[in-house]
Amino acid sequence: MKRFLKGAFSFFIQGLLALLPLFISIWVFMFVFRFIEGIIDNIFIFLPPEYLETKSMIYLIKGISFVVLVALITVFGMLVRTVFGKVLLSVTDSIFMHIPGLRPIYKAVRQVIESFSTNKKSFFSNPVLVEYPSKGIWTIGFNTGEVPADFKPFAEEKRFSVFIPTTPNPTSGFLMIVTESQIKPLDMKTDRAMQFLLTGGVVKE
């Protein structure tokens, strides 16, 4: 029983850490949305209360707030591509990375965002098959490239790092260092491999 509880707790922590960046992103989005909604609500303060409390007016304010938030995020995305934006982003990174409580959360969120960014090469590329967890059983992974010399205890064969994602949450997983002969490249696009993983193998085409 003790072993079962220990294993269950370990899986709980692993799942929590995998979902934490998503929860933080949703919380920040909702916090900013409510802040903008409050500002928009104050703009219409001149209207009579009976108009402000109608469902149509409430939905209108929420709709405007959502559009404004999406526009601000888009503008911010454009801003970070400029020199000023890069400096601002660097300063923000430095501040959050020096806050003990927020550092691991911020780092995890940033890594997830960078992984799906179109401006950087994602580690979700080069889908391959590796024989795991036992002989005759194959799993989908992503070849992230050859490892440096200090990761190779045996120099006679090239070794590569392969990221093995979990299903249905491919942002978590584990890393394997395998020989070149243990990797079977897949002749498929990354998005098809990701679709297969996200659906647990239900969608195959």
N, C-alpha and C positions, 0 to 999 in steps of 0.2 A: 504494500500500500504506500509506504514511504517513497519507494522508487517511482511509483506511478505519479504521486503528487509532485515529486521533484521534476519528472519529465514534463508533466502538464504545465508546471510553472515556467519551465524553460521555454516551452512552445508559446505560452502566453506572452512572455517578455519579447520573444522574437517577433511575434505578430504585432505587438504594440509598437516596437521600434520600426517595423516596416510601414505601419499605418500612420505613425506620428507626423511625418512630413505632410501627408494629406490633410490630417486634422488641423495642423497649424496653418496651412494654406487656406482652408475653408474658414477658420476662425478669423484670420486677417482680412479675408475678403468680406465676411459679414460685418466685421467691425468697421471697416472703411465704408461699406454700403450704408450702414445705419448712420454714420457720421454725415455722409452726403445727403441722406434722406432727411436728416434733421435740418440741414441748411436749406434744402428745397422746400421743406415744410414751412420754414420761417419766411421764405419769399412770398408765399401765398397767405401770409398772416392777415393781410388786409381783407380777405374774403370773409363773409359771415360764417360763424361756426357751423351752421346747418349745412353749408356747402362743403366745408372741409371734412365733415364727418360722413359724407356720402361714400358709398363703395366705389363709385366711378372716380371720385377725386382721390381716394386712397390709392387706387390702382394706378391712376395717372402719375401721382407723386413717386410711387415705387418704380414705375416704368421709366420716368425721367431720370431717377437716381441711378438705375441700372445702366442706362445709356451713357450717362456722365461718367460712371465708374469705368465702363469698358473703354470709353474715349481716353480717360486719364491713363489707364494701363497701357493703351496703345501708344499714346504720346510719350510715356515713360520708356517704353520699349524702343522708340525711335531715338529718345534722348541718350540712352546708354550707349548708342553706337557712335556718338560724337566724342570728341576729346574731353569736353567738360563732363559728359555723362560717365565716361570711364573713370575720371578722377573722383567723381562723386560716389560711384559704385565702389571704388577702391577704399575710400574713406569709410563708407558704410560697412564694408567687409571687415575692415580693421577694428571698428567699434564693436561689432557683434562678436567677432572672434576673440575679443578680450573680456567678454562678460561670461564668467564661469557657468552660470546656470543656463544661459541661452546659447552658448557656443556649440554644444553637440547638436542641438535642435536646428540652429541656423545652418550649420555645416551640412546636416543631412538634407534639409530642404534645398539648399543650393546645389548639392550634388545631384539630386533627383532632377531639378530643373535643367541643369547643364547636360544631363544625360539625354534629355529629350529635345535639347536645343538644336535648331537647324543650322546655327552658326558654327557649331563645333561637331567634330566627328564623334558620334555616339559609340559607346561600347556595345550597343545593340547592333552589331554589324557582323558580317562574315559568319552566318549560321553554319554550324558543324554538328556532327554526331560524335559522341564519345561513348565508349563502353562503360556504363556505370548504372547501378551500383555493383553489378556482378557480371561475370562473363555471359555473353549472349543477350544482355539487356542494354538497350541503347537509349540515350537521352539527348535532347537538343541543348546545345550550348552556343556561345559566341566566342570565336577566336579573337582575343584582344592583342595578339602579337607575340613575338619571340621575347622570352625573358632574358635579362642581362646575365653576364657570366657568373655573378655571385649567387644566382638562383639555380645554377646547374651543377649538381654534385658529380654528374657524369658528363664529361665533355665530348664523348664520342658521337652524341646525337643531339640534334636541336630540340629544345623544349619550349613549349608555348603555354601561355596562361589562357585558360578557358573559363569564362563566366557561365555558371549553370544557374539559370533563373528558376524561381519557384512558380507554381501555377496555383491560382490565377493572378498572382501579384508578381510580375516579373521584375519589379524594382528591388526585390530582395532575392537572395540566393547565396551561393558560395563559389569560391574560386578553386580551380584545379590547375596544377602544373603537370602537363603531360608531354610525352614525346611526340614528335611529328608523325610517327607511324600509327599512333593511337587516335589520330584525328581524321575523320572522314568528312571532307567538305561537302556541303549540300548545294545543289544547283537550284537555289530558290532565292527570291528576294527577301529582305529582312522583314518587310511588313507581313508577308505570308507566314513566316516563322513565328512572328509575334502574335498574329491572329490565332495560330494553332495553340500557342501557349496560353493566351488569355482566355480561350474557350475550353481549356482542358482537353483539347483534341477533338472537340465536337465538330468544329468547322475545319474541314480538311482541304477545301478548294477556294 
